[in-house]
Amino acid sequence: MSDTLNKTLKGGEFLIKEIPANEIFSLEELSEEQKMLRDSAKEFIDREVVPQHDRFEKKRLRVDRRNNAQIRRNGTSWNYRS
């Protein structure tokens, strides 16, 4: 691994610092599995989180019984209470 990867660039340094082409990442380099994970995460956010945006912003985070049942069906084991 080169020293460039281990160094954190400050501010806008990335705009003027010379970086070898092989150290630049682009979305085209994602594997099919990574693309599927990205798409699944986006679908989840669009389906489950975005519709609750106002509730989250107002900090009404209490999970009701219907949501608990949905959480259990989806295979998670945590129990959240506000």
Steps between C-alpha positions, in 0.01 A plus 500: 500500500642835408562783745236706316221266614609530863506881501182697560469799272405829664235740369514544125842340473349224283441762231866591459686189616623267230361148548590193290211382281499151657409653840182669376175312561196527276155343527566298185743290707224361727439126473152369419457404867594851614257652249221271627573602860498869403168458318344307791606768747352773278171309463481453879563870567241603240240252631552513879690814599395779263127466582589541871719809446270747680460266796876457529559876474251561782680230703186287537702180494269270693450171320143376515386136516439479126859609435629250759321217318650615171847512658460144630383377157807653338729301728637761738505420869539837670222664697488880491302713742515878527 
